[in-house]
Amino acid sequence: MHVVDPRIVMRERPMNLKQYGVVALCVLINMIDGYDILALAQAGSALKTEWGMSDAALGTLLAMNLVGMAVGALGVSPVADQWGRRPAMLICLLFMSIGMAISAGSDGFLVMATGRLITGIGIGGMTSTAGTLALEYASQKRREFATSAVAAAYPVGTIIGAYVAVAVLDTYGWRGIFWVGGSLSAILFPIAFIWLPESLDFLLTRQPKGALETTNKVLRRMRVPEISQLPPRPQDSTEGSTALSEILQPVHRNELIFKLFIAHALNMFAWYFIINWGPPLVAEAGASDALGARYSAWVSYGGIIGGLSAGFFCGVVGVKRMMWLTMVSLAILITLFGMFVGNPGALLIIAPLMGAALFGSAVANWLTIAYAFPPYLRATGLGFATTAGRVGSIFGPIVGGALLGTREAPLDLGFATIDISMSVAAVCAVMAVPAILSALTFNRARRVEPGR
């Protein structure tokens, strides 16, 4: 007996309000992610003053978020493929709420570090699961745009965080920033618990206990005809196997390690260099902290437009073409930034374009990774690749800082000293190269998903 796949029915028809609701909830969740991840950066100056903390100590606290995100991406993403997107996302919301509450109530370095680590775990796990669920509930025509809407919510969250910081710092102090973030996550938890459905891709490929009943419950809610039996399981997904054991099969492992790991690490190397060093370099060149803050805001505004536009055009011209366009544009703009960092007029043009390239490339690269794996391994593949990206995100600012430091002293490698002096323009040109190398590596990635 032939079983009609309800996912095909849902994806080939126009989206209804129920599907849009799932995507909207994923957008809201990622918006809070953007707020939470930069909460410490917004509170950093006040925190240093109150605790008498050094720059090095603050830098360690900032790094705890990245460590937590790596742990979350690596540890929570397999949960989404093994036990479902819904429980993984609810767990992440709990981690985010608890982590922000611990941060708000902290009275010292270790408690704050713990809070930032826990918050990072929630954000890291949500990175792959929220976008994945939006992708899986969107129609074939809107799935790339739905993913881009989730990605574009991140810079919206950072902008909201900046406004909240201005509003609460004078009255409630730095703790108010964390209480607001923790409250937003806590409010979203019951909404997600009631509203968020399980992924049909997960139910029909992993087929957990009670899958048919749960699937039909979701189908009734989505106004899709119910099914009388589950479709056959994918050939390379056996009952009782785990997401970890399946993704470590040679056919998936080689794709993950030799292409996506390298590509995403290179991408994040360049990405986090310009995100972290852009504002202070602008402030230094213009002798104005306000100019650095305005530059950062321009990047965020451009990121919103660029992220949404990239998702739309991924569905029109194809994901890999958009990957090439955004990554090459990013490399060019990083180079131009170094050449015109002291020119406010030029930066007014470069900054929003930089944001568009940054978040446009994030969308295209996320889709490249997501489409390289079958649905039952999608979250795990994204989580593992994201972890590799975190390695690049750590070393990008470090290497960039070391090269920028040659303006004042020779480059000290620990085992040798290199007597060179590199200008900001030269450093940016060097740091743009990994973006091109990332595009070349991403271009070799396979595509499992049907379509363009």
PALUM-769926 format. One record per residue (C-alpha): x, y, z; residue in three letters. Coordinates in Angstrom, 2 decimals. Layout:
N
X  Y  Z  code
X  Y  Z  ALA
...
This chain:
452
X  Y  Z  code
0.00  0.00  0.00  MET
1.41  3.39  -1.01  HIS
1.62  5.93  1.83  VAL
1.40  9.59  0.84  VAL
4.12  11.52  2.62  ASP
2.36  14.37  4.50  PRO
5.55  16.44  4.41  ARG
5.22  16.67  0.63  ILE
1.58  17.74  0.97  VAL
2.50  20.45  3.48  MET
5.48  21.74  1.52  ARG
3.82  21.90  -1.89  GLU
0.79  23.92  -0.76  ARG
0.82  27.59  0.38  PRO
1.70  28.01  4.04  MET
-1.18  28.46  6.49  ASN
-1.31  30.44  9.72  LEU
-0.30  27.42  11.82  LYS
2.92  27.01  9.85  GLN
3.65  30.73  9.98  TYR
3.09  30.54  13.75  GLY
5.79  27.89  14.15  VAL
8.25  29.98  12.13  VAL
7.33  33.13  14.09  ALA
8.00  31.37  17.40  LEU
11.42  30.25  16.15  CYS
12.11  33.87  15.14  VAL
11.20  35.13  18.62  LEU
13.43  32.52  20.25  ILE
16.44  33.46  18.12  ASN
15.77  37.14  18.81  MET
16.20  36.43  22.51  ILE
19.38  34.49  21.64  ASP
20.77  37.68  20.09  GLY
19.85  39.64  23.21  TYR
21.29  37.08  25.64  ASP
24.62  36.56  23.91  ILE
25.54  40.26  24.01  LEU
24.06  40.97  27.45  ALA
27.48  40.82  29.12  LEU
29.01  43.09  26.48  ALA
26.29  45.67  27.24  GLN
26.85  45.30  30.99  ALA
30.64  44.95  30.81  GLY
31.69  48.53  31.57  SER
29.39  48.85  34.62  ALA
30.40  45.38  35.83  LEU
34.12  46.22  35.63  LYS
33.57  49.39  37.66  THR
31.49  47.72  40.38  GLU
33.72  44.66  40.79  TRP
37.05  46.34  40.01  GLY
37.58  43.73  37.31  MET
40.45  43.75  34.80  SER
40.07  43.63  31.01  ASP
41.55  40.12  31.06  ALA
38.91  38.91  33.54  ALA
36.10  40.45  31.48  LEU
37.55  38.83  28.36  GLY
37.43  35.45  30.11  THR
33.78  36.00  31.02  LEU
32.99  36.93  27.42  LEU
34.73  33.76  26.26  ALA
32.60  31.60  28.58  MET
29.64  32.28  26.31  ASN
31.54  30.89  23.32  LEU
32.64  27.84  25.31  VAL
29.04  27.23  26.39  GLY
27.80  27.64  22.81  MET
30.29  25.04  21.61  ALA
29.19  22.64  24.36  VAL
25.52  23.29  23.55  GLY
25.93  22.82  19.82  ALA
27.86  19.58  20.34  LEU
25.74  18.19  23.18  GLY
22.18  19.37  22.54  VAL
21.99  19.00  18.76  SER
22.10  15.16  18.83  PRO
19.21  15.33  21.30  VAL
17.16  17.11  18.63  ALA
17.80  14.27  16.17  ASP
17.49  11.45  18.71  GLN
14.56  12.56  20.88  TRP
13.03  15.43  18.94  GLY
13.33  19.14  18.09  ARG
10.64  20.10  20.60  ARG
12.31  18.73  23.79  PRO
15.69  20.06  22.64  ALA
14.31  23.58  22.19  MET
12.47  23.50  25.53  LEU
15.66  22.36  27.28  ILE
17.57  25.21  25.62  CYS
14.99  27.78  26.76  LEU
15.38  26.49  30.32  LEU
19.18  26.77  30.11  PHE
18.89  30.33  28.79  MET
16.44  31.38  31.55  SER
18.46  29.77  34.35  ILE
21.78  31.08  33.02  GLY
20.52  34.66  32.76  MET
19.00  34.47  36.27  ALA
22.31  33.20  37.71  ILE
24.14  36.03  35.91  SER
21.68  38.62  37.27  ALA
22.13  37.38  40.84  GLY
25.88  36.79  40.68  SER
28.15  38.36  43.27  ASP
31.53  37.35  41.87  GLY
33.54  36.09  38.94  PHE
32.89  32.34  39.33  LEU
29.10  32.67  39.64  VAL
28.96  35.00  36.64  MET
31.17  32.62  34.63  ALA
28.80  29.76  35.51  THR
25.80  31.80  34.42  GLY
27.38  32.73  31.10  ARG
28.42  29.11  30.47  LEU
24.86  27.84  31.09  ILE
23.38  30.61  28.93  THR
25.83  29.73  26.16  GLY
24.82  26.07  26.26  ILE
21.20  27.06  25.67  GLY
22.09  29.43  22.84  ILE
24.44  26.91  21.21  GLY
21.82  24.18  21.20  GLY
19.20  26.57  19.85  MET
21.46  27.61  16.95  THR
20.77  24.40  15.07  SER
17.31  23.47  16.37  THR
15.30  26.70  15.91  ALA
16.38  27.18  12.31  GLY
15.88  23.49  11.61  THR
12.27  23.51  12.84  LEU
11.48  26.64  10.83  ALA
12.96  25.01  7.72  LEU
10.92  21.86  8.24  GLU
7.56  23.63  8.74  TYR
7.91  26.06  5.83  ALA
6.67  25.34  2.33  SER
9.15  24.44  -0.40  GLN
8.80  27.97  -1.77  LYS
9.35  29.70  1.58  ARG
11.77  27.40  3.44  ARG
14.97  29.36  2.68  GLU
13.24  32.63  3.57  PHE
11.89  31.14  6.81  ALA
15.42  30.15  7.79  THR
16.72  33.62  6.94  SER
14.01  35.20  9.10  ALA
15.27  33.16  12.05  VAL
18.86  34.22  11.32  ALA
17.89  37.89  10.87  ALA
16.20  37.85  14.28  ALA
19.65  37.62  15.88  TYR
20.79  41.19  15.01  PRO
17.30  42.43  15.96  VAL
17.92  40.96  19.42  GLY
21.28  42.72  19.68  THR
19.64  46.06  18.80  ILE
16.90  45.49  21.40  ILE
19.63  44.67  23.91  GLY
21.34  47.99  23.26  ALA
18.10  49.92  23.87  TYR
17.33  47.92  27.01  VAL
20.82  48.61  28.35  ALA
20.29  52.36  27.94  VAL
16.87  52.14  29.60  ALA
17.78  50.06  32.66  VAL
21.44  50.77  33.48  LEU
20.85  54.06  35.33  ASP
17.87  52.79  37.34  THR
18.51  49.07  37.88  TYR
22.22  48.74  37.09  GLY
23.82  45.98  35.04  TRP
21.70  43.30  36.75  ARG
18.62  44.70  35.07  GLY
19.97  43.71  31.65  ILE
20.19  40.06  32.71  PHE
16.83  40.06  34.51  TRP
15.11  41.32  31.36  VAL
16.76  38.63  29.22  GLY
15.98  35.86  31.72  GLY
12.37  37.03  31.96  SER
11.92  37.00  28.19  LEU
13.20  33.41  27.97  SER
11.01  32.37  30.92  ALA
7.91  33.92  29.33  ILE
8.58  32.13  26.04  LEU
8.93  28.73  27.72  PHE
5.21  28.12  28.49  PRO
4.27  29.56  25.09  ILE
6.65  27.16  23.37  ALA
5.48  24.28  25.59  PHE
1.88  24.81  24.50  ILE
2.36  25.92  20.90  TRP
5.52  24.26  19.58  LEU
4.82  21.03  17.65  PRO
7.29  18.21  17.05  GLU
9.01  18.10  13.67  SER
7.32  15.90  11.06  LEU
10.75  15.13  9.61  ASP
11.81  13.78  13.00  PHE
8.62  11.78  13.57  LEU
8.56  10.17  10.13  LEU
12.27  9.34  9.86  THR
13.26  8.52  13.45  ARG
9.81  7.03  14.24  GLN
9.90  7.04  18.06  PRO
7.30  5.25  20.19  LYS
3.81  6.61  19.44  GLY
5.05  8.29  16.25  ALA
1.87  7.59  14.24  LEU
-0.43  9.04  16.90  GLU
1.77  12.11  17.42  THR
2.15  12.61  13.66  THR
-1.62  12.60  13.12  ASN
-2.07  15.03  16.00  LYS
0.35  17.42  14.28  VAL
-1.30  16.84  10.88  LEU
-4.75  17.70  12.26  ARG
-3.34  20.90  13.66  ARG
-1.63  21.79  10.36  MET
-4.77  20.96  8.34  ARG
-3.07  18.09  6.50  VAL
-4.84  14.73  5.85  PRO
-3.97  12.10  8.44  GLU
-2.09  8.89  7.56  ILE
-2.95  5.30  8.46  SER
0.63  4.05  8.68  GLN
4.17  5.41  8.82  LEU
6.33  5.47  5.68  PRO
9.37  3.14  5.51  PRO
12.36  4.26  7.57  ARG
15.37  5.61  5.61  PRO
17.68  2.78  4.54  GLN
20.71  4.07  6.46  ASP
18.73  4.75  9.65  SER
18.13  1.53  11.57  THR
15.83  1.12  14.55  GLU
17.70  1.46  17.83  GLY
20.66  3.30  16.30  SER
21.69  6.71  17.62  THR
22.23  9.98  15.81  ALA
25.88  9.94  16.92  LEU
26.54  6.45  15.56  SER
24.81  7.27  12.27  GLU
26.61  10.53  11.62  ILE
29.95  8.79  12.27  LEU
29.34  6.42  9.35  GLN
31.96  7.08  6.63  PRO
29.43  8.51  4.16  VAL
28.51  11.27  6.64  HIS
31.73  11.52  8.64  ARG
33.90  12.38  5.64  ASN
31.47  15.09  4.54  GLU
31.40  16.56  8.01  LEU
35.10  16.51  8.85  ILE
36.83  17.19  5.54  PHE
34.43  19.76  4.14  LYS
31.98  21.33  6.56  LEU
34.26  21.42  9.63  PHE
37.00  23.19  7.67  ILE
34.66  25.45  5.74  ALA
32.71  26.68  8.76  HIS
35.83  27.15  10.90  ALA
37.36  29.34  8.16  LEU
34.10  31.23  7.78  ASN
33.82  31.98  11.51  MET
37.52  32.90  11.64  PHE
36.91  35.83  9.28  ALA
33.40  36.52  10.64  TRP
34.38  36.97  14.26  TYR
37.53  38.90  13.43  PHE
35.59  41.72  11.80  ILE
32.66  41.53  14.25  ILE
34.96  41.85  17.28  ASN
37.65  44.18  15.92  TRP
35.51  46.41  13.69  GLY
34.02  48.71  16.37  PRO
37.26  49.26  18.38  PRO
39.26  49.93  15.19  LEU
36.68  52.49  14.07  VAL
36.68  54.09  17.53  ALA
40.50  54.19  17.54  GLU
40.78  55.67  14.06  ALA
38.11  58.31  14.75  GLY
39.13  58.91  18.38  ALA
35.47  58.42  19.31  SER
33.76  55.56  21.16  ASP
30.44  56.90  19.87  ALA
31.59  56.41  16.27  LEU
32.46  52.77  17.03  GLY
29.00  52.25  18.55  ALA
27.30  53.83  15.52  ARG
29.33  51.61  13.20  TYR
28.18  48.54  15.16  SER
24.55  49.67  14.87  ALA
24.91  50.19  11.10  TRP
26.27  46.66  10.79  VAL
23.26  45.28  12.69  SER
20.75  47.16  10.51  TYR
22.47  45.90  7.37  GLY
22.49  42.40  8.86  GLY
18.71  42.34  9.21  ILE
18.17  43.32  5.58  ILE
21.01  41.13  4.30  GLY
19.88  38.05  6.20  GLY
16.30  38.30  4.93  LEU
17.40  39.09  1.37  SER
19.85  36.17  1.28  ALA
17.11  33.76  2.31  GLY
14.80  35.03  -0.42  PHE
17.45  34.82  -3.13  PHE
18.63  31.38  -1.94  CYS
15.19  30.18  -3.01  GLY
15.46  32.00  -6.37  VAL
19.03  31.47  -7.61  VAL
20.14  28.60  -5.35  GLY
21.99  28.28  -2.05  VAL
25.50  27.80  -3.42  LYS
25.30  30.80  -5.73  ARG
24.28  32.96  -2.78  MET
27.04  31.39  -0.69  MET
29.60  32.49  -3.28  TRP
28.14  35.98  -3.63  LEU
27.99  36.67  0.11  THR
31.37  35.14  0.98  MET
33.25  36.95  -1.82  VAL
31.44  40.17  -0.87  SER
32.46  39.65  2.75  LEU
36.13  39.23  1.78  ALA
36.02  42.39  -0.36  ILE
34.30  44.41  2.36  LEU
36.76  43.32  5.07  ILE
39.56  44.50  2.80  THR
37.80  47.81  2.06  LEU
37.15  48.30  5.77  PHE
40.89  48.20  6.43  GLY
41.51  50.75  3.69  MET
38.82  53.23  4.83  PHE
38.64  52.64  8.59  VAL
39.51  56.29  9.26  GLY
36.91  57.68  6.83  ASN
33.47  58.08  8.53  PRO
31.77  58.84  5.22  GLY
33.03  55.65  3.61  ALA
32.16  53.63  6.73  LEU
28.56  54.82  6.48  LEU
28.40  52.87  3.20  ILE
30.66  49.94  4.15  ILE
29.05  49.15  7.54  ALA
25.51  48.19  6.38  PRO
26.98  46.32  3.40  LEU
29.28  44.50  5.84  MET
26.29  43.53  7.97  GLY
24.42  42.31  4.90  ALA
27.39  40.19  3.81  ALA
27.96  38.82  7.32  LEU
24.40  37.70  7.98  PHE
23.71  36.85  4.35  GLY
26.67  34.49  4.36  SER
25.50  33.06  7.71  ALA
22.16  32.13  6.11  VAL
23.69  30.66  2.96  ALA
26.29  28.69  4.91  ASN
23.73  27.42  7.42  TRP
21.57  26.15  4.55  LEU
24.59  24.57  2.85  THR
25.27  22.57  6.03  ILE
21.59  21.75  6.66  ALA
21.08  20.46  3.11  TYR
24.19  18.28  3.31  ALA
22.43  15.88  5.71  PHE
19.19  13.88  5.68  PRO
16.45  15.18  8.03  PRO
17.17  12.66  10.80  TYR
20.79  13.89  11.05  LEU
20.28  17.55  10.19  ARG
20.46  19.00  13.71  ALA
23.45  16.82  14.63  THR
25.33  17.81  11.47  GLY
24.59  21.48  12.12  LEU
25.63  21.13  15.76  GLY
28.95  19.47  14.95  PHE
29.75  21.95  12.17  ALA
28.79  24.84  14.47  THR
31.21  23.54  17.10  THR
33.99  23.60  14.50  ALA
32.90  27.15  13.69  GLY
33.32  28.10  17.35  ARG
36.97  27.09  17.13  VAL
37.38  29.49  14.24  GLY
35.45  32.17  16.12  SER
37.93  31.96  19.01  ILE
41.08  32.11  16.89  PHE
39.91  34.81  14.46  GLY
39.99  37.67  17.00  PRO
43.17  36.29  18.60  ILE
45.14  36.08  15.34  VAL
43.75  39.43  14.20  GLY
44.77  41.02  17.49  GLY
48.28  39.57  17.24  ALA
48.73  40.94  13.70  LEU
47.31  44.34  14.68  LEU
49.74  44.39  17.59  GLY
52.69  44.44  15.16  THR
52.01  48.17  14.73  ARG
53.54  48.62  18.18  GLU
55.87  45.64  18.68  ALA
57.33  42.67  16.72  PRO
55.13  39.59  16.40  LEU
55.92  37.26  19.31  ASP
55.06  33.62  18.52  LEU
56.43  32.32  21.82  GLY
59.11  30.19  20.15  PHE
60.23  32.96  17.77  ALA
59.86  36.68  17.19  THR
59.08  38.06  13.72  ILE
60.06  41.68  13.17  ASP
57.19  42.93  10.98  ILE
54.84  45.87  11.15  SER
51.44  45.50  9.48  MET
49.00  48.33  8.90  SER
45.28  47.92  9.59  VAL
44.71  47.68  5.83  ALA
47.27  44.87  5.49  ALA
45.86  42.94  8.45  VAL
42.30  43.17  7.08  CYS
43.48  41.99  3.65  ALA
45.11  38.93  5.27  VAL
42.06  38.21  7.44  MET
39.78  38.34  4.40  ALA
41.51  35.35  2.77  VAL
39.83  32.69  4.99  PRO
36.42  33.86  3.68  ALA
37.47  32.90  0.13  ILE
38.97  29.61  1.32  LEU
35.71  28.89  3.15  SER
33.68  29.46  -0.02  ALA
35.96  27.11  -2.00  LEU
35.49  24.39  0.64  THR
31.74  24.92  1.05  PHE
31.38  24.61  -2.72  ASN
32.42  20.93  -2.46  ARG
29.63  20.09  0.00  ALA
26.98  17.64  -1.20  ARG
23.24  18.36  -1.29  ARG
20.94  15.69  0.12  VAL
17.79  17.81  0.08  GLU
15.87  17.80  -3.23  PRO
15.36  21.01  -5.14  GLY
17.71  23.63  -6.50  ARG
